[in-house]
Amino acid sequence: MRWYSKIAVAGLCAGLQACVTPPAAAPAPPVASAAEAARTPVTILISIDGFRADYLQRGVTPNLSALAAAGISAAMRPSFPSKTFPNHWTIITGERPDRNGIVSNTMEDVRRPAETFTMATDDPFWWSEAKPLWVDAEQAGIRTGALFWPGSNVAWGGAVKPNGHGATTGGTRPEDWMQFNQAVTSEQRVNGLLDWMRRPTAIRPRFVAMYFDTVDSAGHDFGPDDARTTAIVGAVDAQVGKIVAGLRELGQPANFVIVADHGMAATSSARVIAIDSIANPADYRIFETGPFASLTAVSGHEAALEKALFARHNHLQCWRKDQIPARFHYGSNPRVRPYFCLAEPGWETAKTTPDKARTGGNHGYDNMAPEMLALFVASGPAIKPVGTLPSFDNVDVYPLLRDLLHLPPAKGVDGDDAPFRAALRR
């Protein structure tokens, strides 16, 4: 995922490599001291966008590895589609994209025919189909904070803006929140979190959700197997180490839940399927391309489009939205386009054949694909050192967070805390 202005990752890599702490210098897992007992543990949810599960095995993540050794870890399955905004909203609401309404990073809705949802949209209309965790927490008297978590800038439950215009009235945000700005460095984000933890008890957040984007940017630009991506993985791990050290210095115990929204697959312009090569552009309007393509038929051209799309294609399969395989839990939401084509991991769709050679990485593929598996680590005073867990769906993270915050189980969500029960200190 790339938001707003793009910072050139390549130019940073040499400096970032110096930030990677050697595995031999891995810090000891945080241990609660007598001083820490005076502070109530906080819960800190950290998303490292695009952190593929197996990045943890590259020897550049001593801080994350130490937290995993002191708690639990897993290769977590994202929800489909394995895109950034759908999965962040899934993690914080416990509902899959088809139910939570954020079905892609870019969307349309027939109720707003002149409007397109983008990753800068903060109109509550688009976000209202599922309630984020911070709403229940705030209503229960638990102060919350969010550093760039997707959707945390939205006044959830507020009056919607007519046709996307005007001011939002009412609604609930985290008590403390910051609007995403890619120019704010990872170190500045860490300092912001630690500043919140220095506050007096009455105004100190007890739940914080924060977000790092640089690993995803590197994966897109260089591909998941490039040394420059590995260097940035190490640099973000060093920032996690600063959080752990800073909290220890403050005597602030914390339960960490560290996740990624999806993994990353290597891509190339040599592995592109041009939609105009398999269907007549006069028959369709194409809305989104990449690992999947979403289309709408031109009125009266449905039969011609279906004949073209539903023919056998190498590395691509297409469906009507109501025929998308049930295991994806996707296709019932009105925001999903009528026709949907999914490429094999490593292949991409495009409107036309690319005219420039490129390599890099992408996500949005089958959420069961190994390349899409995402990071999960949890550690802290409420977590036993159980070790590596079997893979689970990311909808289960939300019930875990409710457990850590001592909120009652939510009704009607898609996950439960079963994967973690043996690891929780009750």
Secondary structure, DSSP 8 states (H G I E B T S, - for coil): ---SS---SGGGHHHHHTT---GGG--------TTGGGS--EEEEEEETT-BGGGGGSS--HHHHHHHHTSEEEEEB--SS--HHHHHHHHHHSS-HHHHS--SSSB--TTSTT--B-TT---HHHHTTS--HHHHHHHTT--EEEEB-TTTTS-BTSB--GGG-S--BS-B--SEEE---TTS-HHHHHHHHHHHHTS-GGGS-SEEEEEE-HHHHHHHHH-TTSHHHHHHHHHHHHHHHHHHHHHHHHT--EEEEEE-S---EEEETTSEEEGGGTS-GGGEEEEE-SSEEEEEE-TT-HHHHHHHHTS-BTTEEEEEGGGS-GGG--S-STTS-SEEEEE-TT-EEESS--SS--EEEE--S-TTSGGG-EEEEEESTTB---EE----BGGGHHHHHHHHTT----SS-S--SGGGGGGB--
